[in-house]
């Protein structure tokens, strides 16, 4: 598979179909504006997980594993198997990114699927079933939303841009750039980054402790749309590490990336 772009293009329609089927499965338990019908538990640390998360995770592991039996697996809802380390191909999956939004009836949740090759995503899908929207990308082939090409915002002035993210990071930014606009919060990190990729918002901020499964698929979509996901030091995330956890990140067009990082570091 190494350097075989043609194979990725053959694989993409199959992964897209799997993502849509997973979305249909999640929608069985989703009630717009109302609490989910799914059973809910609390994981260690207090974060919620629903029977929908587990059902979608099991479905994706079986179907994606069937597409590439040699690929390793990393998912929010599967016990981590460190045999993935050093593997050339790894599926990185979040069965429902934005579980709190999902269980409360908000539409801003997503299913995120990335295929990694040597620590970087080469195929990525962010599917928002409640919006009937699907973002996708293959490395070197551009990004699309529902089949149409997308690109990041052309905004170059930090003071006039719209920035989505956690309040405490937006407050730091506002200390030096009080005119930046705050669009409605997007609970799903993958969907937040995808909305930067399509230019719906100019930039997105991500607090520390995001995991590989939250960001890998959207990272590729953003990169292929002309943007970048980077830490406050400008370094790109490294995936499939022993600890799949990341520090604070910025999703933005190149023209805004360094200014945002400087403002948040000093704010």
C-alpha positions as CSV (number, residue, x, y, z in Angstrom):
1,X,0.0,0.0,0.0
2,X,2.9,2.3,0.5
3,X,2.7,5.3,-1.8
4,X,-0.2,3.7,-3.6
5,X,-2.6,6.7,-4.1
6,X,-4.7,4.7,-6.5
7,X,-5.5,2.2,-3.7
8,X,-6.5,5.0,-1.4
9,X,-8.9,6.3,-4.1
10,X,-10.4,2.8,-4.4
11,X,-10.7,2.5,-0.7
12,X,-12.4,5.9,-0.1
13,X,-15.8,5.0,-1.5
14,X,-16.0,1.9,0.7
15,X,-14.9,3.9,3.8
16,X,-17.5,6.6,3.0
17,X,-20.2,4.0,2.8
18,X,-19.1,2.5,6.1
19,X,-19.2,6.0,7.7
20,X,-22.7,6.6,6.4
21,X,-23.9,3.2,7.7
22,X,-22.3,4.0,11.1
23,X,-24.2,7.3,11.1
24,X,-27.5,5.5,10.4
25,X,-26.7,3.3,13.4
26,X,-26.0,6.2,15.7
27,X,-29.2,8.0,14.5
28,X,-31.3,5.2,15.8
29,X,-30.6,6.5,19.4
30,X,-30.4,10.2,18.6
31,X,-33.4,12.5,19.3
32,X,-32.9,16.1,18.0
33,X,-33.4,18.6,20.9
34,X,-34.1,15.8,23.3
35,X,-32.1,13.4,25.5
36,X,-30.9,10.3,23.7
37,X,-32.8,7.0,24.0
38,X,-29.5,5.2,24.4
39,X,-28.3,3.8,27.7
40,X,-25.6,6.0,29.3
41,X,-22.7,5.1,31.6
42,X,-19.8,7.0,33.1
43,X,-16.2,6.1,32.1
44,X,-13.3,6.5,34.4
45,X,-12.8,10.2,34.9
46,X,-16.5,10.9,34.6
47,X,-16.9,11.3,30.8
48,X,-20.1,9.7,29.4
49,X,-20.4,6.8,27.0
50,X,-23.6,5.5,25.5
51,X,-24.7,2.2,24.0
52,X,-24.6,4.0,20.7
53,X,-20.9,4.8,21.1
54,X,-20.2,1.1,21.7
55,X,-22.4,-0.1,18.9
56,X,-20.8,2.2,16.4
57,X,-17.3,1.3,17.6
58,X,-18.0,-2.4,17.2
59,X,-19.5,-1.9,13.8
60,X,-16.6,0.2,12.5
61,X,-14.0,-2.2,13.9
62,X,-15.5,-5.1,12.1
63,X,-16.1,-3.3,8.8
64,X,-12.9,-1.3,8.6
65,X,-10.9,-4.3,9.7
66,X,-12.4,-6.2,6.8
67,X,-11.2,-3.6,4.4
68,X,-7.6,-3.6,5.6
69,X,-7.0,-6.7,7.8
70,X,-3.3,-5.8,8.3
71,X,-4.1,-2.3,9.8
72,X,-3.8,-1.8,13.5
73,X,-6.6,-0.1,15.5
74,X,-7.0,2.8,17.9
75,X,-10.4,4.0,19.1
76,X,-11.8,6.0,22.0
77,X,-14.1,3.1,22.9
78,X,-11.7,0.1,22.5
79,X,-9.0,-0.8,25.0
80,X,-5.7,0.3,23.6
81,X,-3.4,-2.4,22.2
82,X,0.1,-1.1,22.1
83,X,0.9,-3.6,19.3
84,X,-0.2,-0.7,17.1
85,X,3.1,1.1,17.9
86,X,5.4,1.0,15.0
87,X,2.8,-0.4,12.6
88,X,2.7,1.2,9.2
89,X,-1.1,1.3,8.9
90,X,-3.5,2.3,11.7
91,X,-7.2,3.0,11.7
92,X,-7.9,5.8,14.2
93,X,-11.6,6.2,15.0
94,X,-13.9,8.1,17.2
95,X,-17.3,6.4,16.9
96,X,-19.2,9.5,18.3
97,X,-17.1,12.6,18.7
98,X,-19.1,15.0,20.9
99,X,-20.9,12.4,23.0
100,X,-22.3,15.1,25.4
101,X,-23.8,16.9,22.4
102,X,-25.2,13.6,21.1
103,X,-26.8,12.6,24.3
104,X,-28.4,16.0,24.8
105,X,-29.9,16.2,21.4
106,X,-27.5,18.7,19.8
107,X,-26.7,18.0,16.1
108,X,-23.0,19.0,16.5
109,X,-21.5,15.5,16.8
110,X,-19.6,13.5,14.3
111,X,-18.1,10.1,13.4
112,X,-14.4,10.5,12.7
113,X,-12.3,7.9,10.7
114,X,-8.7,8.3,9.8
115,X,-6.2,5.9,8.2
116,X,-2.6,6.5,9.3
117,X,0.5,5.6,7.4
118,X,3.7,6.1,9.2
119,X,2.2,8.4,11.8
120,X,0.4,10.7,9.5
121,X,-3.2,10.5,8.2
122,X,-3.5,9.6,4.5
123,X,-7.3,9.2,4.4
124,X,-9.8,11.0,6.6
125,X,-13.6,11.2,6.9
126,X,-15.6,13.4,9.3
127,X,-19.3,12.5,9.0
128,X,-22.0,14.6,10.8
129,X,-25.1,12.4,10.5
130,X,-27.5,14.8,12.2
131,X,-26.5,17.4,9.6
132,X,-26.3,14.9,6.7
133,X,-22.9,16.2,5.9
134,X,-19.7,14.3,5.2
135,X,-16.2,15.8,4.9
136,X,-13.4,13.6,3.3
137,X,-9.8,13.8,2.1
138,X,-7.0,11.8,0.7
139,X,-3.5,13.0,1.1
140,X,-2.4,15.1,-1.9
141,X,-5.9,15.1,-3.5
142,X,-7.8,17.9,-1.8
143,X,-10.7,18.0,0.6
144,X,-14.4,17.8,-0.1
145,X,-17.7,18.3,1.7
146,X,-20.5,16.2,0.2
147,X,-18.5,15.8,-3.0
148,X,-17.7,19.5,-3.5
149,X,-14.2,20.9,-3.1
150,X,-13.6,23.1,0.0
151,X,-11.0,25.5,1.2
152,X,-10.1,27.5,4.3
153,X,-11.1,31.1,4.7
154,X,-9.1,33.8,2.9
155,X,-9.2,36.0,5.9
156,X,-5.7,37.4,6.8
157,X,-6.5,39.9,9.5
158,X,-6.5,38.3,12.9
159,X,-8.5,41.2,14.5
160,X,-11.5,40.6,12.2
161,X,-11.6,36.8,12.1
162,X,-14.1,34.4,13.7
163,X,-12.6,31.9,16.1
164,X,-14.3,28.8,17.6
165,X,-13.0,27.2,20.7
166,X,-13.1,26.8,24.5
167,X,-14.0,30.0,26.4
168,X,-10.7,30.1,28.4
169,X,-8.6,30.1,25.2
170,X,-10.9,32.6,23.5
171,X,-10.5,34.8,26.6
172,X,-6.7,34.7,26.3
173,X,-7.0,35.6,22.6
174,X,-9.3,38.5,23.4
175,X,-6.7,40.1,25.7
176,X,-4.7,41.1,22.7
177,X,-7.3,40.9,20.0
178,X,-10.7,41.9,21.5
179,X,-12.4,42.3,18.0
180,X,-12.2,38.6,17.1
181,X,-15.7,37.1,16.8
182,X,-16.9,34.0,18.6
183,X,-19.3,31.8,16.6
184,X,-21.5,29.3,18.4
185,X,-19.6,26.5,20.2
186,X,-19.0,23.3,18.3
187,X,-18.7,20.4,20.8
188,X,-17.2,17.9,18.4
189,X,-13.5,18.7,17.9
190,X,-13.5,16.9,14.5
191,X,-16.4,18.9,13.3
192,X,-14.9,22.1,14.6
193,X,-11.8,21.5,12.6
194,X,-13.8,20.5,9.5
195,X,-15.7,23.8,9.7
196,X,-12.4,25.6,9.6
197,X,-11.5,23.5,6.6
198,X,-14.7,24.6,4.7
199,X,-14.2,28.3,5.7
200,X,-17.4,28.4,7.8
201,X,-15.2,29.8,10.6
202,X,-11.8,31.3,10.2
203,X,-10.0,29.4,12.9
204,X,-10.5,26.8,15.7
205,X,-8.9,26.4,19.1
206,X,-8.5,23.1,20.8
207,X,-7.6,22.7,24.5
208,X,-5.0,20.3,25.8
209,X,-5.8,16.6,26.2
210,X,-7.4,16.0,22.7
211,X,-6.7,12.5,21.6
212,X,-5.6,11.1,18.3
213,X,-9.2,9.9,17.6
214,X,-10.6,13.5,18.1
215,X,-8.4,15.1,15.5
216,X,-6.6,12.8,13.1
217,X,-9.3,12.6,10.4
218,X,-10.1,16.3,10.5
219,X,-6.4,17.2,10.5
220,X,-6.1,15.7,7.0
221,X,-9.3,17.4,5.8
222,X,-8.0,20.7,7.0
223,X,-4.5,20.2,5.5
224,X,-6.0,19.3,2.1
225,X,-8.3,22.4,2.3
226,X,-5.2,24.6,2.6
227,X,-5.0,25.0,6.4
228,X,-3.0,23.4,9.2
229,X,-3.4,22.0,12.7
230,X,-0.5,22.8,14.9
231,X,0.6,23.3,18.5
232,X,1.4,26.7,20.0
233,X,5.0,26.0,19.0
234,X,4.0,25.5,15.4
235,X,4.7,21.8,15.4
236,X,2.3,19.4,13.7
237,X,0.7,16.6,15.8
238,X,2.4,13.2,15.8
239,X,0.1,10.3,15.8
240,X,0.2,6.7,17.0
241,X,2.5,7.5,19.9
242,X,2.5,5.5,23.2
243,X,0.3,8.3,24.7
244,X,-2.1,9.5,22.0
245,X,-2.7,12.8,23.8
246,X,-1.9,16.3,22.5
247,X,-1.4,19.8,23.9
248,X,-3.2,23.0,22.9
249,X,-3.8,23.2,19.2
250,X,-4.8,25.7,16.6
251,X,-6.7,24.9,13.3
252,X,-6.3,27.8,10.9
253,X,-5.2,29.0,7.5
254,X,-1.4,29.6,7.2
255,X,-1.9,33.4,7.3
256,X,-3.5,33.2,10.7
257,X,-1.6,30.4,12.4
258,X,1.5,32.2,13.8
259,X,-0.5,35.3,14.9
260,X,-3.0,33.1,16.8
261,X,-0.3,31.1,18.4
262,X,1.6,34.2,19.6
263,X,-1.6,35.8,20.9
264,X,-2.7,32.8,22.9
265,X,0.8,32.2,24.3
266,X,1.0,35.8,25.6
267,X,-2.7,36.3,26.4
